[in-house]
Amino acid sequence: MKEKVVSALQTGNREGNMWQFKDILGQEPIKEHLIKAMEQEHTSHAYILSGEPGMGKKMMAKTFAMAMECENRRGGEPCGLCHSCRQFQSDNHPDVIYVTHEKPGSIGVDDIREKLVDDIQIKPYSSPYKIYIVDEAEKMTVQAQNALLKTIEEPPGYGVIMLLTSNSDAFLPTVLSRCVTLSFRPLPDEVIRGYLTERLHIGKQQADVCTAFARGNLGKAISLVQSEKFMEMYQGVLRILKGAREMSVPVMLESMKVLKENTGDFKSCLELMKLWYRDVMVFKATQDVNVLIFAYELTAIRETANLSSFHGIDQIISAIDKAAARLNANVNFDLVMELLLLTIKEN
């Protein structure tokens, strides 16, 4: 199972070695825009694909690049059989260039000049286009962006540059104004849940939690499914919340500290706590088990809802938000958590 999940995370919805727009979940406006541009031969010389990590930017860029270079493209889709497609699928296409960077924290001016600005002056080796894919493009320094700017302003007719980013605000206004920006949107929960249960055969309980936690990000949902630390955190948080009325604050605090040390991601612990109390609030208001994320914990959800007032639950949710803000401001962890746990105990 783990190997299957890891493979899915690496390849998205790709069937075998084929890259197809139809296999990309959601993002219909972006797919339609790119396919229409290819069919009408009005593709831009520069695109910005913007969205959270895990939302499919790289898969979209690769599918577009493969389709652009395909010798037998039909309906905007690459054929997967021609010489160009076979080169692409073997990561050996001479006219599709992935711009990497030496320094982990930034893409410097030398990276852009050597791997893009200078290289784009050389005509394609075997295809109609030279396509450059720059992942984590928000890491380009100001100098690197300025070096790229002239190429974007006066590109050769065969050049296509794709800037993949999780933060388009990091680009200079002059770069933004000369690119077509395509923004990736969160997928509906039912789409992600269906992918996890039907394609990866994940159990409904785990799929529901990972879907809710991913907030529309398929890549994140797949990553959570394969994360042993996430499942450890999930089980630990539930133990604390389900036993909150019987456990003392010092015992709860010690359990929280263990979670923090073991998972290294206490922000996610707080998000999970908030989802739990969201379920408590919803169940108290509707008595509808079908809308719960933690439906399989109905007994504990019902008990907490019966023992808490709407005001009390709202106070707990507010306390979780305050705790997250205080931890971000580097307030002492023990103090922050003690205040939160006291609020939980009192309500």
Protein Blocks (a to p, Z undefined) as FASTA:
>chain_A
ZZmmmmmmmnomaghjbccfklpggjklmmmmmmmmmmnopacfbdcddddehilmmmmm
mmmmmmmmpmkbgehiaehlammlmmmmnopafkbccdddfblkbccfklmmmmmmmmmm
pccfkbmbdcdddehklmpcfklmmmmmmmmmmccfkbccddddfblklpcfklmmmpcc
dddddddfklmmmmmmmmnopafklmmmmmmmnnopaklmmmmmmmmklmmmmmmmmmmm
mmmmmpcfklmmmmmmmmmmmnopaklmmmmmmmmmmmmmmmmmnopaklpfklmlmmmm
mmmmmmpcfklmmmmmmmmmmmmmmmmnopafklmmmmmmmmmmmZZ
